[in-house]
Amino acid sequence: MQQSHGMGYAEYSRGVDQLLKVEKRRQKEYEASRRMVSEAGRQIHK
């Protein structure tokens, strides 16, 4: 948690603002990775 998001679990769980900030970042990273996998799949099956 500290390395990935720059805060420890105690700080993360303390406030809704911090929680939302981390979860939005996680969602963006997830969507980016899904796009990369999808693109790689299309490249392979050409």
C-alpha positions in Angstrom: 0.0 0.0 0.0 2.8 2.5 0.9 4.8 1.8 -2.2 1.8 1.8 -4.6 -0.2 4.7 -3.3 2.1 6.7 -1.1 0.2 6.0 2.1 -0.2 3.3 4.7 -3.3 1.4 5.4 -4.1 3.4 8.5 -4.1 6.7 6.6 -6.0 5.1 3.7 -8.8 3.8 6.0 -9.0 7.1 8.0 -10.7 9.3 5.4 -13.2 8.9 2.6 -11.2 11.4 0.5 -8.1 9.3 0.6 -10.1 6.1 0.0 -11.8 7.6 -3.1 -8.5 9.0 -4.4 -6.8 5.5 -4.2 -9.8 3.7 -5.6 -10.0 6.0 -8.6 -6.3 5.5 -9.3 -6.8 1.7 -9.1 -9.7 1.9 -11.5 -7.7 3.9 -14.0 -4.8 1.5 -13.8 -7.1 -1.5 -14.2 -8.8 0.0 -17.3 -5.4 0.8 -18.8 -4.2 -2.7 -18.2 -7.3 -4.2 -19.8 -6.8 -1.9 -22.9 -3.2 -3.1 -23.2 -4.3 -6.8 -22.9 -7.0 -6.3 -25.5 -4.6 -4.5 -27.9 -2.0 -7.2 -27.5 -4.7 -9.8 -28.3 -5.6 -8.0 -31.4 -2.0 -7.7 -32.5 -1.4 -11.5 -32.0 -4.5 -12.5 -34.0 -3.9 -10.4 -37.1 
